[in-house]
Amino acid sequence: MTRRRWIADEFSGNHAALTGDHADHLVRVLRARVGQEFDIATGAVLRRGRIVTIEDGRVEFELGDEVLAAAIPNVTLLLAIFKFDRMEWAIEKCTELGATRIVPVIARRTDAHLASAAAKRAGRWRRIALQASEQSRRAAPPEITDAMKLPTATALPGRLRIVLAESEKQTSLRDVLDSAEGEILLAIGPEGGWADDELQLFQKAGWISASLGTTILRAETAAIAAAAVVVSELS
């Protein structure tokens, strides 16, 4: 039987712990008990863990043998900020698919209220990514950065940097990925797409434009579809 996987809040040597709501979920919802075994992710290492103590807001594990974790491609998604309920769904699903970093971006067409509220949402986005990582048996959650403005985001380094653009008619995302290796950066625009001057900014910074096809997709659908294509092609 496949063991459930948890990402430790604390770890040192052969011991690890879940704390707060994280621990309460394991105890109250999953009825955890002393002696049960789970896979416990401690940084870059995944180990078998056995529950040794259960307290209010804390579950402690004794760690055993290392467990082999599947490697995932190094994919950074730049998500232009859009409606929070849909963005949360995109973060959850892109985490399940294997994104290693998610960068919220303030674009020209990002609603001003959403842009100003993004900083307060970062903690919630990270919790969603943590839960999705455990559900999908990842060894670590993706990094969720603080929101940044587009000029800063376009300067992020990467071996291959791709911006999805509705105006791109000839080059598909799969075409660009044919010989890809190393870190991939993939930028997905807001509702209404990237403005013309923003696409020019990407071009000047050396990004490659690509398309997901002729269908116009919602921002969250484009993010999930693009992540699926990239991870599938590079796995």
N, CA, C and O of each residue as an XYZ file, in Angstrom:
940
protein
N       0.845     -1.200      0.000
C       0.000      0.000      0.000
C       0.879      1.250      0.000
O       1.847      1.318      0.758
N       0.561      2.229     -0.830
C       1.335      3.461     -0.917
C       1.147      4.294      0.341
O       0.020      4.543      0.768
N       2.260      4.722      0.930
C       2.190      5.540      2.128
C       1.896      6.989      1.784
O       2.395      7.516      0.790
N       1.085      7.624      2.609
C       0.805      9.052      2.458
C       2.096      9.835      2.700
O       2.927      9.429      3.512
N       2.263     10.946      2.004
C       3.478     11.748      2.110
C       3.176     13.083      2.782
O       2.162     13.723      2.502
N       4.085     13.492      3.683
C       3.966     14.768      4.369
C       5.289     15.524      4.258
O       6.356     14.913      4.194
N       5.213     16.831      4.236
C       6.404     17.677      4.179
C       6.611     18.275      5.571
O       5.770     19.026      6.067
N       7.729     17.936      6.186
C       7.974     18.297      7.586
C       8.044     19.806      7.787
O       8.596     20.529      6.957
N       7.486     20.269      8.886
C       7.623     21.668      9.282
C       8.933     21.882     10.031
O       9.523     22.961      9.979
N       9.380     20.835     10.731
C      10.640     20.890     11.460
C      11.351     19.553     11.270
O      10.703     18.509     11.204
N      12.676     19.583     11.184
C      13.427     18.327     11.134
C      14.865     18.559     11.564
O      15.450     19.616     11.324
N      15.417     17.537     12.207
C      16.808     17.573     12.656
C      17.257     16.142     12.911
O      16.622     15.410     13.671
N      18.352     15.748     12.273
C      18.857     14.396     12.458
C      17.835     13.361     12.031
O      17.375     13.362     10.890
N      17.483     12.477     12.956
C      16.518     11.401     12.661
C      15.127     11.706     13.203
O      14.334     10.797     13.447
N      14.838     12.985     13.390
C      13.534     13.366     13.925
C      12.921     14.480     13.064
O      13.633     15.320     12.514
N      11.604     14.466     12.962
C      10.875     15.486     12.211
C       9.530     15.706     12.880
O       9.091     14.892     13.693
N       8.875     16.810     12.534
C       7.578     17.109     13.145
C       6.696     17.894     12.192
O       7.166     18.682     11.371
N       5.386     17.647     12.334
C       4.380     18.509     11.743
C       3.826     19.354     12.876
O       3.686     18.868     13.999
N       3.506     20.625     12.594
C       3.032     21.506     13.646
C       1.768     22.251     13.209
O       1.438     22.299     12.024
N       1.077     22.826     14.180
C      -0.082     23.670     13.905
C      -1.203     22.952     13.164
O      -1.492     21.786     13.429
N      -1.829     23.665     12.231
C      -2.941     23.104     11.456
C      -2.510     21.880     10.666
O      -3.304     20.971     10.424
N      -1.248     21.865     10.270
C      -0.694     20.739      9.526
C      -0.813     19.464     10.351
O      -1.259     18.431      9.852
N      -0.415     19.543     11.610
C      -0.502     18.399     12.512
C      -1.952     18.068     12.853
O      -2.331     16.898     12.908
N      -2.756     19.098     13.081
C      -4.160     18.865     13.440
C      -4.908     18.125     12.336
O      -5.770     17.293     12.621
N      -4.587     18.420     11.091
C      -5.244     17.725      9.981
C      -4.904     16.230     10.012
O      -5.777     15.384      9.818
N      -3.657     15.923     10.252
C      -3.242     14.516     10.315
C      -3.939     13.789     11.457
O      -4.340     12.636     11.301
N      -4.089     14.442     12.596
C      -4.664     13.792     13.773
C      -6.186     13.723     13.703
O      -6.771     12.663     13.925
N      -6.832     14.856     13.394
C      -8.289     14.912     13.497
C      -9.006     14.369     12.264
O     -10.050     13.727     12.372
N      -8.435     14.633     11.099
C      -9.090     14.201      9.865
C      -8.680     12.784      9.483
O      -9.523     11.968      9.110
N      -7.385     12.494      9.575
C      -6.887     11.176      9.157
C      -6.718     10.200     10.313
O      -6.289      9.063     10.112
N      -7.057     10.643     11.535
C      -7.044      9.761     12.711
C      -5.689      9.100     12.920
O      -5.614      7.899     13.178
N      -4.638      9.869     12.809
C      -3.300      9.311     12.980
C      -3.098      8.790     14.397
O      -3.705      9.291     15.344
N      -2.246      7.784     14.534
C      -1.946      7.221     15.841
C      -0.468      6.856     15.911
O       0.194      6.667     14.890
N       0.022      6.763     17.115
C       1.429      6.420     17.330
C       1.738      5.072     16.678
O       0.975      4.114     16.807
N       2.868      5.018     15.979
C       3.271      3.782     15.320
C       2.991      3.770     13.830
O       3.577      2.968     13.102
N       2.100      4.646     13.356
C       1.817      4.702     11.923
C       3.028      5.216     11.158
O       3.803      6.026     11.667
N       3.179      4.734      9.929
C       4.302      5.137      9.103
C       3.840      5.949      7.898
O       2.806      5.660      7.296
N       4.626      6.973      7.556
C       4.371      7.834      6.402
C       5.712      8.149      5.746
O       6.769      7.944      6.343
N       5.657      8.647      4.516
C       6.846      9.211      3.892
C       6.948     10.665      4.334
O       5.977     11.416      4.237
N       8.121     11.065      4.818
C       8.319     12.417      5.330
C       9.404     13.105      4.516
O      10.539     12.633      4.452
N       9.043     14.231      3.892
C      10.005     15.009      3.117
C      10.690     16.006      4.037
O      10.032     16.790      4.722
N      12.026     15.969      4.046
C      12.820     16.869      4.883
C      13.809     17.593      3.978
O      14.926     17.121      3.769
N      13.404     18.723      3.452
C      14.247     19.423      2.483
C      14.300     18.647      1.189
O      13.262     18.352      0.596
N      15.496     18.312      0.745
C      15.654     17.600     -0.520
C      15.606     16.087     -0.344
O      15.705     15.352     -1.327
N      15.457     15.610      0.885
C      15.509     14.178      1.172
C      14.138     13.685      1.602
O      13.427     14.355      2.350
N      13.777     12.500      1.116
C      12.513     11.858      1.478
C      12.835     10.608      2.289
O      13.599      9.755      1.836
N      12.254     10.490      3.492
C      12.552      9.351      4.367
C      11.271      8.743      4.920
O      10.234      9.401      5.003
N      11.368      7.487      5.291
C      10.248      6.838      5.967
C      10.187      7.358      7.392
O      11.214      7.460      8.062
N       8.972      7.692      7.866
C       8.830      8.227      9.212
C       7.769      7.477     10.006
O       6.720      7.131      9.462
N       8.028      7.220     11.291
C       7.073      6.552     12.179
C       6.674      7.520     13.285
O       7.534      8.115     13.934
N       5.363      7.680     13.503
C       4.886      8.588     14.546
C       5.297      8.066     15.912
O       5.040      6.913     16.259
N       5.944      8.942     16.684
C       6.362      8.546     18.036
C       5.599      9.293     19.121
O       5.409      8.758     20.213
N       5.156     10.521     18.846
C       4.340     11.254     19.819
C       3.300     12.107     19.105
O       3.538     12.631     18.017
N       2.147     12.231     19.744
C       1.071     13.086     19.238
C       0.643     14.006     20.373
O       0.228     13.543     21.436
N       0.747     15.307     20.143
C       0.315     16.309     21.103
C      -0.582     17.304     20.388
O      -0.701     17.272     19.163
N      -1.211     18.183     21.147
C      -2.062     19.198     20.543
C      -1.212     20.101     19.652
O      -0.318     20.791     20.141
N      -1.489     20.100     18.339
C      -0.764     20.950     17.412
C       0.629     20.468     17.068
O       1.431     21.235     16.535
N       0.938     19.205     17.362
C       2.278     18.700     17.057
C       2.279     17.172     16.926
O       1.760     16.459     17.785
N       2.869     16.693     15.841
C       3.065     15.254     15.636
C       4.541     15.037     15.328
O       5.076     15.637     14.396
N       5.206     14.176     16.112
C       6.631     13.944     15.936
C       6.885     12.565     15.340
O       6.191     11.596     15.648
N       7.905     12.505     14.472
C       8.258     11.280     13.759
C       9.707     10.902     14.046
O      10.571     11.762     14.222
N       9.947      9.607     14.088
C      11.302      9.073     14.041
C      11.558      8.683     12.592
O      10.764      7.963     11.986
N      12.679      9.165     12.036
C      12.950      8.954     10.620
C      13.810      7.720     10.401
O      14.732      7.440     11.167
N      13.487      6.980      9.329
C      14.219      5.777      8.979
C      14.910      5.905      7.640
O      15.551      6.915      7.350
N      14.773      4.863      6.820
C      15.480      4.794      5.543
C      15.024      5.872      4.572
O      13.884      6.336      4.613
N      15.942      6.255      3.701
C      15.615      7.205      2.640
C      14.749      6.516      1.592
O      14.945      5.341      1.284
N      13.792      7.262      1.050
C      12.881      6.769      0.016
C      13.229      7.473     -1.293
O      13.440      8.685     -1.312
N      13.289      6.721     -2.372
C      13.626      7.313     -3.667
C      12.464      8.174     -4.159
O      11.334      7.697     -4.269
N      12.746      9.441     -4.453
C      11.719     10.360     -4.968
C      11.942     10.585     -6.455
O      13.079     10.714     -6.909
N      10.854     10.631     -7.206
C      10.955     10.848     -8.650
C      11.436     12.263     -8.940
O      10.999     13.222     -8.303
N      12.346     12.384     -9.914
C      12.833     13.698    -10.329
C      11.782     14.400    -11.180
O      11.061     13.753    -11.939
N      11.694     15.718    -11.055
C      10.758     16.488    -11.870
C      11.534     17.569    -12.615
O      12.564     18.034    -12.125
N      11.055     17.976    -13.797
C      11.740     19.031    -14.558
C      11.769     20.343    -13.775
O      10.930     20.581    -12.907
N      12.744     21.183    -14.095
C      12.902     22.472    -13.431
C      12.109     23.524    -14.207
O      12.609     24.109    -15.168
N      10.872     23.756    -13.778
C       9.946     24.624    -14.511
C       9.467     25.760    -13.613
O       8.880     25.528    -12.557
N       9.724     26.988    -14.048
C       9.217     28.175    -13.364
C       8.055     28.755    -14.165
O       8.179     28.987    -15.368
N       6.938     28.985    -13.502
C       5.774     29.603    -14.140
C       5.641     31.039    -13.662
O       5.590     31.301    -12.461
N       5.585     31.967    -14.608
C       5.268     33.351    -14.299
C       3.774     33.533    -14.579
O       3.344     33.495    -15.732
N       2.992     33.731    -13.523
C       1.539     33.867    -13.666
C       1.144     35.318    -13.457
O       1.227     35.830    -12.340
N       0.716     35.984    -14.519
C       0.156     37.319    -14.352
C      -1.063     37.203    -13.447
O      -1.932     36.366    -13.688
N      -1.137     38.024    -12.420
C      -2.171     37.884    -11.396
C      -3.557     38.093    -12.000
O      -3.808     39.070    -12.706
N      -4.455     37.144    -11.700
C      -5.852     37.257    -12.134
C      -6.755     36.911    -10.955
O      -6.267     36.763     -9.835
N      -8.040     36.780    -11.181
C      -8.996     36.583    -10.085
C      -8.502     35.498     -9.130
O      -8.123     34.405     -9.549
N      -8.514     35.826     -7.836
C      -7.835     34.989     -6.861
C      -8.366     33.559     -6.785
O      -7.584     32.623     -6.617
N      -9.702     33.373     -6.908
C     -10.213     32.005     -6.806
C      -9.684     31.156     -7.952
O      -9.334     29.992     -7.755
N      -9.624     31.731     -9.149
C      -9.102     30.998    -10.303
C      -7.595     30.848    -10.225
O      -7.055     29.825    -10.645
N      -6.915     31.841     -9.699
C      -5.461     31.756     -9.573
C      -5.075     30.677     -8.558
O      -4.108     29.944     -8.764
N      -5.823     30.586     -7.476
C      -5.564     29.544     -6.485
C      -5.729     28.158     -7.106
O      -4.953     27.245     -6.825
N      -6.735     28.015     -7.940
C      -6.953     26.734     -8.614
C      -5.777     26.423     -9.535
O      -5.321     25.281     -9.598
N      -5.285     27.436    -10.249
C      -4.137     27.244    -11.146
C      -2.890     26.872    -10.352
O      -2.141     25.988    -10.766
N      -2.655     27.526     -9.227
C      -1.490     27.205     -8.399
C      -1.573     25.772     -7.904
O      -0.581     25.044     -7.938
N      -2.740     25.364     -7.446
C      -2.918     23.990     -6.958
C      -2.608     22.970     -8.054
O      -1.847     22.027     -7.834
N      -3.201     23.163     -9.234
C      -3.038     22.176    -10.310
C      -1.635     22.202    -10.907
O      -1.095     21.153    -11.258
N      -1.046     23.372    -11.024
C       0.325     23.440    -11.559
C       1.318     22.832    -10.578
O       2.332     22.268    -10.987
N       1.030     22.945     -9.286
C       1.852     22.263     -8.287
C       1.748     20.752     -8.457
O       2.761     20.054     -8.441
N       0.532     20.246     -8.619
C       0.346     18.807     -8.820
C       1.078     18.324    -10.064
O       1.595     17.207    -10.093
N       1.121     19.166    -11.092
C       1.768     18.783    -12.350
C       3.295     18.822    -12.258
O       3.975     18.163    -13.045
N       3.846     19.589    -11.301
C       5.282     19.556    -11.109
C       6.028     20.865    -11.233
O       7.258     20.849    -11.282
N       5.342     22.012    -11.287
C       6.053     23.295    -11.343
C       6.965     23.431    -10.129
O       6.557     23.123     -9.009
N       8.196     23.889    -10.343
C       9.138     24.023     -9.244
C       9.164     25.426     -8.637
O       9.612     25.607     -7.505
N       8.686     26.411     -9.388
C       8.606     27.776     -8.865
C       7.459     28.493     -9.559
O       7.251     28.325    -10.761
N       6.706     29.300     -8.794
C       5.606     30.086     -9.342
C       5.823     31.536     -8.951
O       5.970     31.863     -7.774
N       5.840     32.406     -9.963
C       6.105     33.831     -9.749
C       4.852     34.631    -10.104
O       4.533     34.751    -11.287
N       4.130     35.182     -9.124
C       2.996     36.059     -9.436
C       3.509     37.371    -10.026
O       4.425     37.991     -9.486
N       2.910     37.783    -11.136
C       3.396     38.963    -11.862
C       2.287     40.011    -11.975
O       1.143     39.690    -12.297
N       2.640     41.246    -11.709
C       1.701     42.357    -11.884
C       1.847     42.865    -13.311
O       2.867     43.454    -13.668
N       0.819     42.634    -14.124
C       0.833     43.013    -15.532
C      -0.044     44.249    -15.760
O      -0.741     44.705    -14.854
N       0.002     44.772    -16.967
C      -0.789     45.953    -17.324
C      -2.279     45.717    -17.065
O      -2.969     46.602    -16.560
N      -2.771     44.534    -17.407
C      -4.202     44.248    -17.286
C      -4.575     43.555    -15.972
O      -5.697     43.075    -15.814
N      -3.633     43.505    -15.037
C      -3.974     43.005    -13.704
C      -4.826     44.051    -12.993
O      -4.449     45.221    -12.922
N      -5.962     43.632    -12.473
C      -6.836     44.545    -11.743
C      -6.059     45.183    -10.589
O      -5.343     44.495     -9.861
N      -6.203     46.492    -10.427
C      -5.435     47.223     -9.412
C      -5.694     46.701     -8.006
O      -4.777     46.632     -7.188
N      -6.942     46.332     -7.722
C      -7.274     45.795     -6.397
C      -6.547     44.474     -6.156
O      -6.036     44.232     -5.063
N      -6.502     43.619     -7.180
C      -5.818     42.334     -7.038
C      -4.317     42.547     -6.845
O      -3.680     41.863     -6.043
N      -3.768     43.491     -7.581
C      -2.331     43.767     -7.458
C      -1.981     44.223     -6.042
O      -0.979     43.786     -5.476
N      -2.804     45.100     -5.475
C      -2.509     45.628     -4.137
C      -2.725     44.580     -3.049
O      -2.107     44.648     -1.986
N      -3.605     43.606     -3.312
C      -3.907     42.574     -2.312
C      -3.007     41.349     -2.432
O      -3.074     40.452     -1.591
N      -2.172     41.299     -3.459
C      -1.365     40.101     -3.721
C      -0.426     39.756     -2.575
O      -0.247     38.580     -2.258
N       0.180     40.766     -1.946
C       1.132     40.499     -0.870
C       0.479     39.741      0.280
O       1.103     38.872      0.889
N      -0.791     40.073      0.580
C      -1.490     39.402      1.670
C      -1.913     37.988      1.286
O      -2.215     37.174      2.158
N      -1.938     37.693      0.004
C      -2.355     36.365     -0.473
C      -1.206     35.367     -0.531
O      -1.431     34.161     -0.640
N       0.021     35.867     -0.459
C       1.176     34.985     -0.667
C       1.184     33.808      0.308
O       1.484     32.681     -0.086
N       0.859     34.058      1.567
C       0.838     32.981      2.556
C      -0.183     31.915      2.208
O       0.091     30.721      2.333
N      -1.359     32.340      1.775
C      -2.393     31.388      1.382
C      -1.947     30.583      0.165
O      -2.157     29.371      0.119
N      -1.330     31.242     -0.827
C      -0.848     30.530     -2.011
C       0.174     29.464     -1.626
O       0.182     28.375     -2.200
N       1.038     29.776     -0.653
C       2.054     28.809     -0.225
C       1.412     27.629      0.500
O       1.868     26.495      0.354
N       0.360     27.878      1.279
C      -0.335     26.775      1.950
C      -1.012     25.862      0.929
O      -0.987     24.638      1.057
N      -1.616     26.480     -0.087
C      -2.258     25.690     -1.143
C      -1.220     24.825     -1.857
O      -1.476     23.657     -2.148
N      -0.050     25.400     -2.138
C       1.012     24.653     -2.811
C       1.529     23.520     -1.928
O       1.833     22.438     -2.431
N       1.631     23.752     -0.633
C       2.083     22.708      0.285
C       1.099     21.541      0.300
O       1.501     20.382      0.196
N      -0.184     21.850      0.428
C      -1.200     20.796      0.451
C      -1.239     20.021     -0.858
O      -1.375     18.798     -0.860
N      -1.119     20.745     -1.983
C      -1.132     20.079     -3.280
C       0.106     19.208     -3.469
O       0.036     18.158     -4.108
N       1.238     19.640     -2.916
C       2.466     18.862     -3.013
C       2.336     17.544     -2.263
O       2.751     16.495     -2.755
N       1.762     17.605     -1.081
C       1.580     16.373     -0.303
C       0.583     15.443     -0.979
O       0.782     14.228     -1.020
N      -0.497     16.024     -1.510
C      -1.505     15.200     -2.180
C      -0.928     14.484     -3.392
O      -1.281     13.336     -3.664
N      -0.042     15.155     -4.121
C       0.522     14.594     -5.353
C       1.852     13.876     -5.109
O       2.531     13.478     -6.055
N       2.217     13.715     -3.832
C       3.410     12.954     -3.430
C       4.711     13.576     -3.932
O       5.624     12.867     -4.354
N       4.787     14.884     -3.885
C       6.035     15.576     -4.178
C       6.913     15.581     -2.939
O       6.420     15.491     -1.815
N       8.223     15.687     -3.154
C       9.149     15.747     -2.030
C       9.250     17.146     -1.436
O       9.683     17.303     -0.295
N       8.853     18.171     -2.205
C       8.933     19.552     -1.722
C       7.928     20.393     -2.497
O       7.655     20.108     -3.663
N       7.377     21.419     -1.868
C       6.454     22.305     -2.584
C       7.225     23.237     -3.508
O       8.422     23.446     -3.315
N       6.553     23.800     -4.511
C       7.226     24.806     -5.336
C       7.468     26.073     -4.532
O       6.738     26.372     -3.587
N       8.485     26.805     -4.911
C       8.683     28.129     -4.322
C       7.609     29.052     -4.882
O       7.416     29.118     -6.096
N       6.915     29.763     -4.007
C       5.968     30.801     -4.422
C       6.594     32.133     -4.035
O       6.668     32.464     -2.851
N       7.041     32.892     -5.015
C       7.729     34.145     -4.716
C       6.729     35.251     -4.379
O       5.526     35.096     -4.590
N       7.230     36.347     -3.864
C       6.393     37.534     -3.724
C       6.060     38.057     -5.122
O       6.801     37.826     -6.078
N       4.945     38.756     -5.223
C       4.554     39.321     -6.515
C       5.600     40.330     -6.988
O       6.173     41.068     -6.186
N       5.840     40.352     -8.290
C       6.791     41.312     -8.838
C       6.236     41.958    -10.099
O       5.389     41.380    -10.780
N       6.708     43.138    -10.401
C       6.284     43.838    -11.611
C       6.941     43.201    -12.833
O       7.987     42.560    -12.731
N       6.311     43.390    -13.979
C       6.751     42.698    -15.182
C       8.203     42.973    -15.566
O       8.906     42.019    -15.900
N       8.706     44.226    -15.541
C      10.111     44.432    -15.925
C      11.083     43.604    -15.087
O      12.088     43.112    -15.600
N      10.783     43.456    -13.811
C      11.629     42.634    -12.942
C      11.515     41.163    -13.329
O      12.514     40.446    -13.366
N      10.300     40.720    -13.616
C      10.070     39.318    -13.958
C      10.750     38.937    -15.267
O      11.294     37.838    -15.377
N      10.732     39.822    -16.260
C      11.340     39.491    -17.551
C      12.850     39.366    -17.456
O      13.478     38.791    -18.345
N      13.446     39.896    -16.387
C      14.902     39.823    -16.217
C      15.345     38.547    -15.510
O      16.544     38.309    -15.365
N      14.391     37.717    -15.064
C      14.766     36.478    -14.388
C      15.561     35.588    -15.339
O      15.197     35.460    -16.508
N      16.649     34.965    -14.854
C      17.479     34.141    -15.732
C      16.888     32.751    -15.945
O      16.137     32.250    -15.109
N      17.234     32.140    -17.064
C      16.815     30.769    -17.368
C      17.391     30.339    -18.694
O      17.623     31.166    -19.576
N      17.625     29.044    -18.840
C      18.201     28.544    -20.098
C      17.226     28.751    -21.257
O      17.635     29.101    -22.364
N      15.931     28.532    -20.996
C      14.910     28.727    -22.030
C      13.754     29.492    -21.416
O      13.163     29.042    -20.434
N      13.423     30.655    -21.989
C      12.363     31.518    -21.453
C      11.310     31.715    -22.544
O      11.606     32.187    -23.642
N      10.080     31.342    -22.211
C       9.002     31.316    -23.192
C       7.830     32.151    -22.680
O       7.427     32.021    -21.524
N       7.290     32.999    -23.536
C       6.081     33.744    -23.191
C       4.960     33.260    -24.105
O       5.111     33.246    -25.327
N       3.841     32.866    -23.513
C       2.676     32.474    -24.307
C       1.980     33.728    -24.810
O       1.674     34.636    -24.038
N       1.737     33.766    -26.110
C       1.152     34.962    -26.727
C       0.102     34.564    -27.754
O       0.359     33.750    -28.640
N      -1.093     35.152    -27.623
C      -2.160     34.872    -28.590
C      -1.789     35.356    -29.986
O      -2.283     34.833    -30.985
N      -0.918     36.353    -30.048
C      -0.532     36.906    -31.345
C       0.443     36.008    -32.108
O       0.660     36.204    -33.304
N       1.028     35.029    -31.423
C       1.974     34.122    -32.077
C       1.193     33.098    -32.910
O       0.387     32.340    -32.370
N       1.434     33.080    -34.207
C       0.655     32.223    -35.106
C       1.445     31.026    -35.657
O       0.848     30.086    -36.182
N       2.748     31.051    -35.545
C       3.548     30.028    -36.215
C       4.263     29.069    -35.265
O       4.398     27.886    -35.577
N       4.714     29.547    -34.133
C       5.520     28.712    -33.243
C       4.678     28.192    -32.085
O       4.118     28.973    -31.315
N       4.592     26.864    -31.967
C       3.839     26.260    -30.877
C       4.756     26.006    -29.687
O       5.978     25.979    -29.827
N       4.160     25.822    -28.525
C       4.933     25.546    -27.321
C       5.753     24.270    -27.492
O       6.916     24.224    -27.093
N       5.163     23.247    -28.075
C       5.893     21.987    -28.283
C       7.091     22.175    -29.216
O       8.134     21.551    -29.019
N       6.943     23.035    -30.231
C       8.070     23.306    -31.145
C       9.268     23.850    -30.375
O      10.405     23.444    -30.613
N       9.008     24.762    -29.460
C      10.081     25.407    -28.702
C      10.758     24.424    -27.750
O      11.941     24.563    -27.438
N      10.000     23.435    -27.295
C      10.516     22.497    -26.294
C      11.286     21.330    -26.892
O      11.798     20.492    -26.150
N      11.379     21.255    -28.211
C      11.996     20.103    -28.875
C      13.380     19.771    -28.340
O      13.691     18.601    -28.122
N      14.205     20.769    -28.129
C      15.571     20.511    -27.679
C      15.848     21.163    -26.325
O      16.987     21.519    -26.023
N      14.809     21.315    -25.517
C      14.940     22.026    -24.249
C      15.652     21.178    -23.197
O      15.476     19.961    -23.135
N      16.451     21.839    -22.381
C      17.069     21.215    -21.219
C      17.398     22.306    -20.221
O      17.489     23.480    -20.579
N      17.579     21.912    -18.958
C      17.847     22.912    -17.924
C      16.565     23.591    -17.474
O      15.470     23.075    -17.695
N      16.704     24.751    -16.839
C      15.542     25.449    -16.300
C      14.711     26.084    -17.411
O      15.243     26.727    -18.316
N      13.399     25.889    -17.322
C      12.444     26.479    -18.259
C      11.633     27.541    -17.522
O      11.092     27.271    -16.449
N      11.542     28.747    -18.087
C      10.653     29.777    -17.574
C       9.511     29.950    -18.566
O       9.735     30.073    -19.770
N       8.294     29.959    -18.053
C       7.111     30.038    -18.909
C       6.173     31.101    -18.365
O       5.711     31.000    -17.228
N       5.887     32.125    -19.171
C       5.058     33.249    -18.735
C       3.657     33.151    -19.317
O       3.484     32.997    -20.526
N       2.652     33.241    -18.436
C       1.242     33.172    -18.842
C       0.573     34.486    -18.488
O       0.667     34.938    -17.347
N      -0.098     35.104    -19.441
C      -0.669     36.432    -19.251
C      -1.957     36.451    -18.439
O      -2.487     35.402    -18.072
N      -2.452     37.650    -18.163
C      -3.678     37.826    -17.378
C      -4.916     37.668    -18.261
O      -4.809     37.385    -19.454
N      -6.077     37.852    -17.666
C      -7.310     37.885    -18.451
C      -7.209     39.034    -19.445
O      -6.924     40.168    -19.060
N      -7.441     38.745    -20.711
C      -7.279     39.754    -21.741
C      -5.930     39.693    -22.428
O      -5.710     40.349    -23.446
N      -5.008     38.884    -21.855
C      -3.713     38.685    -22.486
C      -2.707     39.781    -22.188
O      -3.024     40.773    -21.530
N      -1.485     39.589    -22.682
C      -0.432     40.594    -22.534
C      -0.714     41.798    -23.444
O      -1.214     41.631    -24.556
N      -0.400     42.986    -22.980
C      -0.491     44.180    -23.822
C       0.662     44.160    -24.828
O       1.673     43.495    -24.603
N       0.509     44.892    -25.940
C       1.529     44.893    -26.996
C       2.891     45.338    -26.479
O       3.912     44.748    -26.831
N       2.913     46.377    -25.644
C       4.201     46.858    -25.140
C       4.842     45.855    -24.186
O       6.065     45.818    -24.055
N       4.026     45.043    -23.522
C       4.571     44.005    -22.649
C       5.229     42.906    -23.473
O       6.296     42.411    -23.108
N       4.607     42.523    -24.571
C       5.219     41.528    -25.457
C       6.530     42.051    -26.037
O       7.480     41.291    -26.224
N       6.575     43.346    -26.318
C       7.831     43.943    -26.802
C       8.905     43.884    -25.718
O      10.084     43.687    -26.011
N       8.487     44.057    -24.466
C       9.429     43.979    -23.349
C      10.009     42.567    -23.239
O      11.211     42.394    -23.036
N       9.141     41.560    -23.376
C       9.622     40.175    -23.374
C      10.623     39.954    -24.514
O      11.683     39.360    -24.320
N      10.267     40.438    -25.692
C      11.124     40.234    -26.866
C      12.499     40.869    -26.663
O      13.520     40.254    -26.968
N      12.524     42.091    -26.152
C      13.793     42.784    -25.927
C      14.643     42.069    -24.879
O      15.872     42.146    -24.910
N      13.986     41.377    -23.955
C      14.708     40.658    -22.906
C      15.149     39.268    -23.359
O      15.784     38.541    -22.595
N      14.813     38.892    -24.608
C      15.280     37.625    -25.151
C      14.346     36.450    -24.985
O      14.755     35.306    -25.185
N      13.087     36.707    -24.620
C      12.116     35.631    -24.475
C      11.616     35.179    -25.857
O      11.596     35.965    -26.804
N      11.217     33.916    -25.958
C      10.669     33.355    -27.190
C       9.154     33.295    -27.074
O       8.635     32.806    -26.071
N       8.433     33.783    -28.081
C       6.974     33.719    -28.093
C       6.517     32.355    -28.606
O       7.104     31.802    -29.536
N       5.476     31.829    -27.995
C       4.921     30.545    -28.420
C       3.421     30.547    -28.174
O       2.892     31.392    -27.451
N       2.747     29.583    -28.792
C       1.292     29.512    -28.722
C       0.838     28.136    -28.252
O       1.517     27.133    -28.476
N      -0.322     28.102    -27.596
C      -0.958     26.832    -27.229
C      -1.976     26.401    -28.276
O      -2.627     25.369    -28.118
N      -2.120     27.187    -29.353
C      -3.085     26.854    -30.392
C      -4.005     28.024    -30.673
O      -3.806     29.124    -30.156
N      -5.002     27.783    -31.486
C      -5.891     28.858    -31.922
C      -7.029     29.144    -30.949
O      -7.668     30.192    -31.043
N      -7.290     28.239    -30.027
C      -8.367     28.439    -29.052
C      -7.960     29.475    -28.008
O      -6.836     29.445    -27.507
N      -8.868     30.387    -27.681
C      -8.607     31.375    -26.642
C      -8.976     30.760    -25.294
O     -10.131     30.409    -25.054
N      -7.985     30.635    -24.423
C      -8.183     29.975    -23.135
C      -8.236     30.994    -22.000
O      -7.626     32.061    -22.079
N      -8.968     30.655    -20.949
C      -8.903     31.453    -19.730
C      -7.491     31.358    -19.163
O      -6.752     30.421    -19.469
N      -7.125     32.324    -18.343
C      -5.761     32.369    -17.815
C      -5.421     31.101    -17.048
O      -4.333     30.549    -17.216
N      -6.349     30.626    -16.196
C      -6.046     29.435    -15.399
C      -5.954     28.186    -16.264
O      -5.153     27.294    -15.988
N      -6.778     28.120    -17.318
C      -6.715     26.978    -18.229
C      -5.401     26.966    -18.997
O      -4.786     25.915    -19.177
N      -4.975     28.144    -19.449
C      -3.702     28.253    -20.170
C      -2.538     27.846    -19.282
O      -1.626     27.156    -19.737
N      -2.556     28.264    -18.017
C      -1.470     27.918    -17.098
C      -1.371     26.414    -16.896
O      -0.281     25.844    -16.939
N      -2.511     25.780    -16.678
C      -2.517     24.334    -16.418
C      -2.147     23.564    -17.678
O      -1.362     22.617    -17.617
N      -2.702     23.959    -18.817
C      -2.386     23.277    -20.074
C      -0.905     23.413    -20.410
O      -0.268     22.441    -20.815
N      -0.359     24.608    -20.245
C       1.048     24.842    -20.569
C       1.958     24.049    -19.629
O       2.947     23.460    -20.066
N       1.623     24.038    -18.353
C       2.440     23.267    -17.393
C       2.418     21.791    -17.747
O       3.444     21.115    -17.676
N       1.253     21.292    -18.127
C       1.140     19.886    -18.494
C       1.985     19.557    -19.716
O       2.644     18.518    -19.754
N       1.972     20.429    -20.710
C       2.762     20.207    -21.933
C       4.253     20.197    -21.600
O       4.980     19.301    -22.030
N       4.710     21.191    -20.833
C       6.135     21.300    -20.520
C       6.608     20.107    -19.722
O       7.619     19.499    -20.071
N       5.904     19.755    -18.657
C       6.330     18.640    -17.812
C       6.302     17.328    -18.588
O       7.193     16.492    -18.437
N       5.270     17.148    -19.426
C       5.181     15.927    -20.230
C       6.340     15.817    -21.221
O       6.921     14.745    -21.389
N       6.667     16.922    -21.867
C       7.734     16.902    -22.883
C       9.115     16.702    -22.261
O       9.999     16.123    -22.891
N       9.306     17.176    -21.029
C      10.641     17.134    -20.406
C      10.833     15.962    -19.468
O      11.950     15.721    -19.010
N       9.780     15.233    -19.171
C       9.892     14.116    -18.226
C      10.455     12.873    -18.910
O      10.619     11.835    -18.269
